[in-house]
């Protein structure tokens, strides 16, 4: 594997780590939250993260690498608002990671796949921002940062 491919595999593995962590966290949070609509929203986002992690795993393997993901224990939060804020921060980190991947990826088909995942992450950020606004009664900053 050449250096550029190795760099891309490394970046994709980092993105996969974020996605894999999100799968577990969203599932756990959805079980803890008493609001059925909010729990449903988190489960739906988590299901999209499952697809993303599977897509990334396939890309990494196709490039000749092996996904190397570890799962740290999920943080414990005192409130639903903290869960949403943490989830929003995770989505923002994932979005930044996909930008790094796109800086290195040259294959047009791979770039399109990454752009689709990135669009999903934007949707997750928008939805989580909306959920946070509903919980707090105030508008989140325009960039989605909480």
Buried (B, 14 or more C-beta within 10 A) or exposed (E): EEEEBEBBBBBBBBBBBBBBBBBBBBBBBBEEBEEEEBBEBBBBBBEBBBEBBBBBBEBBEEBEBEBEBEEEEBEEBEEBBEBBBBBBBBBBBBBEBBEBBBEBBEEEEBEEBBEEBBEBBEEBBEBBBBBBBEBEEEEBEEEBEB
